[in-house]
Amino acid sequence: MKLNKKLLMAFLLCMLVFTMVPLAASAATVSNTAQGQGDLYLNGTFYVWHGGDLILTEVTTGRTVFKSHYSEAANHSPYGNNLNNYVISNLPSGTYQLTWTDSIGGSLSIHF
């Protein structure tokens, strides 16, 4: 009987780990920071699953400089978006953070 309880506990522990790890990973956001002034270039790819926001904030003040919302596709399938040297011009000196909020993620980079 003890062996059965131990096996059951090991099985439940494995199920918990294999269930919680993917859920925790899917809740992650993608972000990147850059410091400077002038023209800020956004590059990379991000994926839309349930809809999300692409947000650029100035880190020190918390001010939102740029925000764009992307809706879930009508067919409910994930789709990708490319940023190829998208430019946000005339930014004052500061540290800026670009964040993508949908759970599916992507790969983003920003630089002055």
Secondary structure, DSSP 8 states (H G I E B T S, - for coil): -HHHHHHHHHHHHHHHHHHHHHHHHHT--EEEEEEEEEEEEEEEEEEESS-EEEEEEETTT--EEEEEEE---TT---EEEEEEEEEEEEEEEEEEEEEE-STT-EEEEEE-
